[in-house]
Structure formats: structure tokens, C-alpha cells
Amino acid sequence: MIISMPFLRQFFRDESGTSTIEFVIIAPVFFMFMFMGIELGMVMTRQVMLDRAVDISVRALRLGNIEDPNLTKLRRSICASTALIRDCEQNLLLELQRVNTTTWDYPTSPPACIDRTEEIAPVTQVTGGGSNDLMILRACLIIDPIFPTSPLGLRLPLDKSGGYQMFSISAFVNEPR
């Protein structure tokens, strides 16, 4: 079947639907940047909230406002000071250790994090320290991305369970007793 030339000319001159083609080309790129912006904003907000909560809890610990302190109470204190972080107590792992002030040896490896694919949580070092001891508190929190298939979500270093790790470190000196 041969198509006549006037029909082809009319087909190529017809401009209806050209804005639809532009929308189909531009919309995915626009939505990709929008989702990346939302994801990045939430990552930064959660990181700031974790840092603030750790600082508030360390201050309370240092000043003796947490009665009979232990890691469970400290974890609860940190999670109580955060918002927008779901399942904080289940996904937060803390390390508290003394820093030797003669050698200044402090941990150089990243803080240990909870492996949500395993039943047993990793053991972390916990030392209370004494009067006037320099202490370091390292926190690792696992957060699930909002849009894991967005380009930013694909670039985040995810663990086996699909969450990304956020770290917060704070140092303080125990008050004299």
C-alpha cells in the first residue's frame, strides 16, 4: 500500500501534541531532581537531629542529669531528642570509651553499626571512665532512604538491609566527683 505524498506532508506539518513530547522528555528529569532534593534534605535533617540529640544527651551525662547511667538510658535519651527518625532505639548503636591522654589513642575506624540482617547485635566497647577522664561517645544510626531508587538514593552507601549509616561522635570530660 502506497501512502500518498499529501498525507505525509500534512502529517509532518501537524504541530498538535508537541508540548506533550516536551513534557515527556523534561518531566522525568524534573522529578528526578525533585526526589533527589527531598532525599538530600531529609538526610541532612536527620544528621543534624542525630548530632544535636547526641550533644544534648552527652551534656546531660556529663552533668550527672542521667541517674545511674548506662547505654540503654543513654540510647533512650538520644532517641527522645530526635524526631523524624523511626525505630531509633532499634537502629542506634553506641560505643562509649575512655581516651588515654598520655598516648592520645582514640578509635580511628568507623563506629560499629547494627546489622539488621542478623539476629545478634555487635558487641561494642563500653567503659564508664573515672573522674576527669576524657571520654568519647560514638553513635551509628541506620536509616532507610525515602526514595531508594532516586539517583541520590542509589549513590548512598547502603548496608545489606538497604539502609544507610549515619555517624555522630562526641567527646567530653567526666566531672570530678
C-alpha positions as CSV (number, residue, x, y, z in Angstrom):
1,M,0.0,0.0,0.0
2,I,1.5,3.3,-1.0
3,I,0.8,6.4,1.0
4,S,0.2,9.5,-1.0
5,M,2.6,12.4,-0.6
6,P,-0.1,15.0,0.5
7,F,-0.8,12.8,3.6
8,L,2.8,12.7,4.6
9,R,3.1,16.5,4.2
10,Q,0.1,17.0,6.3
11,F,1.4,14.6,9.0
12,F,4.8,16.3,9.3
13,R,3.2,19.8,9.4
14,D,0.8,18.9,12.1
15,E,2.0,20.5,15.4
16,S,-0.6,19.2,17.8
17,G,1.0,17.3,20.7
18,T,4.4,19.0,20.5
19,S,4.1,20.2,24.1
20,T,3.3,16.7,25.2
21,I,6.6,15.5,23.7
22,E,8.5,18.2,25.6
23,F,6.7,17.3,28.8
24,V,7.5,13.6,28.4
25,I,11.2,14.4,27.9
26,I,11.5,17.0,30.7
27,A,9.2,15.6,33.4
28,P,11.3,12.6,34.4
29,V,14.4,14.8,34.8
30,F,12.5,17.3,36.8
31,F,11.0,14.7,39.1
32,M,14.4,13.0,39.5
33,F,15.9,16.3,40.7
34,M,12.9,16.9,42.9
35,F,13.2,13.5,44.6
36,M,16.9,13.9,45.0
37,G,16.4,17.3,46.7
38,I,13.8,15.8,49.1
39,E,16.1,12.8,49.9
40,L,19.1,15.1,50.4
41,G,17.1,17.4,52.7
42,M,15.9,14.5,54.8
43,V,19.4,13.0,55.1
44,M,20.8,16.4,56.2
45,T,17.9,17.0,58.6
46,R,18.3,13.6,60.2
47,Q,22.1,14.0,60.5
48,V,21.7,17.4,62.2
49,M,19.0,15.9,64.5
50,L,21.2,13.0,65.5
51,D,24.2,15.3,66.2
52,R,22.0,17.6,68.3
53,A,20.5,14.7,70.2
54,V,23.9,13.2,70.9
55,D,25.2,16.6,72.1
56,I,22.2,17.1,74.4
57,S,22.5,13.6,75.9
58,V,26.3,13.9,76.4
59,R,25.7,17.1,78.2
60,A,23.1,15.5,80.5
61,L,25.5,12.6,81.0
62,R,28.5,14.8,81.8
63,L,26.5,17.0,84.2
64,G,25.1,13.9,86.0
65,N,21.5,14.5,85.0
66,I,21.0,10.9,83.9
67,E,20.6,8.8,87.1
68,D,22.6,5.6,87.1
69,P,23.8,6.0,83.5
70,N,24.0,3.0,81.2
71,L,23.8,2.6,77.4
72,T,20.1,1.8,77.4
73,K,19.3,5.0,79.3
74,L,21.7,7.0,77.0
75,R,20.1,5.5,73.9
76,R,16.7,6.4,75.2
77,S,17.9,9.9,75.9
78,I,19.3,10.3,72.4
79,C,16.2,8.9,70.7
80,A,13.9,11.1,72.8
81,S,15.6,14.2,71.4
82,T,15.2,13.2,67.8
83,A,12.2,13.5,65.6
84,L,11.7,12.2,62.0
85,I,13.7,9.1,62.9
86,R,11.6,6.0,63.1
87,D,12.8,3.0,65.2
88,C,15.6,4.9,66.6
89,E,16.2,2.7,69.6
90,Q,16.3,-0.5,67.5
91,N,18.7,1.1,64.9
92,L,21.1,3.0,67.1
93,L,24.3,1.5,68.4
94,L,26.5,3.4,70.9
95,E,30.2,3.0,71.9
96,L,31.5,4.7,75.0
97,Q,35.2,4.5,75.8
98,R,37.9,6.3,77.6
99,V,40.7,8.1,75.7
100,N,44.2,7.6,77.1
101,T,45.5,11.1,77.5
102,T,49.2,10.0,77.7
103,T,49.2,8.4,74.2
104,W,46.0,10.1,72.8
105,D,45.0,6.8,71.2
106,Y,41.4,7.1,70.0
107,P,39.4,4.9,67.7
108,T,40.2,5.6,64.0
109,S,37.8,3.0,62.5
110,P,34.2,4.0,61.8
111,P,31.8,3.3,64.7
112,A,30.2,-0.2,64.6
113,C,26.7,-0.3,63.3
114,I,23.7,-2.6,63.9
115,D,23.4,-5.3,61.2
116,R,19.6,-5.5,60.7
117,T,20.0,-8.7,58.7
118,E,21.5,-10.5,61.8
119,E,19.7,-11.5,65.0
120,I,22.6,-10.6,67.2
121,A,23.8,-7.0,67.6
122,P,27.6,-6.4,67.5
123,V,29.3,-6.0,70.9
124,T,30.7,-2.5,71.4
125,Q,33.2,-1.3,73.8
126,V,31.7,0.4,76.9
127,T,33.9,1.9,79.6
128,G,32.4,4.4,82.1
129,G,35.7,6.1,82.9
130,G,36.5,7.8,86.1
131,S,36.7,11.3,87.4
132,N,38.4,13.8,84.9
133,D,38.7,11.1,82.2
134,L,38.3,12.1,78.6
135,M,35.5,10.0,77.1
136,I,34.4,9.6,73.5
137,L,30.8,8.6,72.5
138,R,30.4,7.2,69.0
139,A,26.9,6.6,67.7
140,C,25.8,4.9,64.5
141,L,22.2,5.0,63.3
142,I,20.8,3.1,60.3
143,I,18.2,5.0,58.3
144,D,16.1,3.8,55.4
145,P,16.1,6.1,52.3
146,I,12.8,7.7,51.4
147,F,13.3,7.2,47.7
148,P,15.8,4.3,47.3
149,T,15.6,4.3,43.5
150,S,16.3,8.0,43.1
151,P,19.8,8.8,41.8
152,L,20.9,10.1,45.3
153,G,19.4,7.0,46.9
154,L,21.3,4.8,44.5
155,R,24.6,6.6,45.4
156,L,24.2,6.4,49.1
157,P,26.4,3.6,50.6
158,L,23.7,1.2,51.7
159,D,24.2,-1.8,54.1
160,K,22.8,-5.3,53.5
161,S,19.4,-4.3,54.8
162,G,19.0,-1.4,52.4
163,G,19.7,1.4,55.0
164,Y,22.4,3.9,55.1
165,Q,24.6,4.7,58.1
166,M,24.8,8.0,59.9
167,F,27.6,8.6,62.5
168,S,27.9,11.1,65.3
169,I,30.8,11.4,67.6
170,S,31.1,13.5,70.8
171,A,33.8,13.8,73.4
172,F,33.5,15.0,76.9
173,V,35.4,15.0,80.2
174,N,33.8,13.3,83.2
175,E,33.2,15.8,86.0
176,P,35.1,15.3,89.2
177,R,33.1,13.5,91.9
